[in-house]
Amino acid sequence: MNGFIEDLKRTFRQGNIVVRLIYINVAVYVLGLLAEVALGLFNIQVAHLWSYLYLPADLLQLLRRPWTLITYMFMHAGVWHLLGNMLWLYWFGRLFLYFFSSKHLRGLYVVGGLMGGLFYIVSYNLFPVFAGDLYSATLVGASASVLAIAVATAVREPDYRINLMLIGPVRLKYFALFIVLFDILYVGGSNAGGHLAHLGGALAGWWFVRGINRGYDITHWANVCIDAIGALFRKRERKPRKPKMKVHVNNATGNDRKTDYDYNARKKAQSAEVDHILEKLKKSGYSSLTDEEKRKLFDASKR
């Protein structure tokens, strides 16, 4: 068991931000199931406990549970809900990382979820059609965050083609437009809250790319907050004792210096090659890259 947990920890540390977000979402879901089983053995019903993690539409409930603006985007209503969102996150997250950084994706996940949640809350309190469900409506799921990432990718590279089952190659701009129109058309259906959150997430994705093109990053504040929280939980490293002063004779040979020189030269050449690929990507788009250039760009993004 310890070996299995250690393998999970190692995979989490070595994975990129997409893998880490998937791990977090799956872990939250599994821990929730385990809690239900454990408490159910003592006849303790936990359904009401989850309401403290779901995002309520009612403003008074939100004031009592403000943390739900964050927690809801890591909660899911069922295994198929989780699976669908994680597949979308995997597909579009990997594509997003071709054009933006890991920190951009991490920050946009949070900003997209927040905008989706706020769009949902404002709509439920603004439009009379939702008045009957206002006090009981809650929102869960990562779909607003995932849609922000998908739309941002489509806005950044609109002519990139993806292959859809039974349809074939489709440009990202048409795919994203279809998703947004679908959410607009079904906003009055049974899953109104989900569709409203999707629209908020889509708006965040569009705003993010527009901001990047104009020189500002809407995810910056989110990343600052995440880094600050991470620093609080990071274990403080003990300061090592100062070793007694010793005199060492430098016996470095010419071969050692040559090895260092070769390593530095190789790293510099790799960096220059990646810069050349990025410049080509900026000028001509992702479709202009060769398979070898795509592979090198992907490998560089994981370092």
Number of C-alpha atoms within 10 A of each C-alpha: 6 7 8 9 10 11 12 13 13 11 14 17 12 13 14 17 21 20 18 16 21 20 18 13 20 19 13 15 19 13 11 16 11 11 12 15 15 12 12 12 9 8 9 11 12 14 9 8 9 11 16 18 22 25 28 27 25 19 16 11 13 17 11 10 16 16 14 24 22 17 18 24 27 24 24 23 11 10 11 10 15 20 15 12 20 23 13 17 25 16 13 21 25 19 17 24 22 18 20 16 12 19 16 21 25 21 22 27 28 24 27 32 32 23 24 32 32 19 19 26 24 14 18 24 15 11 9 10 12 17 12 10 12 17 15 9 17 20 26 25 24 30 28 33 33 31 31 32 30 25 30 29 26 26 18 22 20 17 16 16 18 12 11 10 7 6 7 9 12 14 15 22 18 14 17 20 13 12 16 18 12 12 19 15 10 14 18 14 11 9 12 19 24 23 25 26 32 31 26 25 35 29 21 29 31 19 19 26 21 17 14 14 11 9 8 12 17 19 22 15 12 18 19 12 12 15 11 12 11 11 11 9 8 9 8 8 6 6 6 6 6 6 6 6 6 6 6 6 6 6 7 8 8 8 9 11 11 11 11 11 11 12 12 12 12 12 11 11 12 14 13 12 15 17 13 13 19 19 12 15 18 12 10 11 17 20 13 12 16 11 10 9 19 17 12 15 20 15 11 13 17 12 7
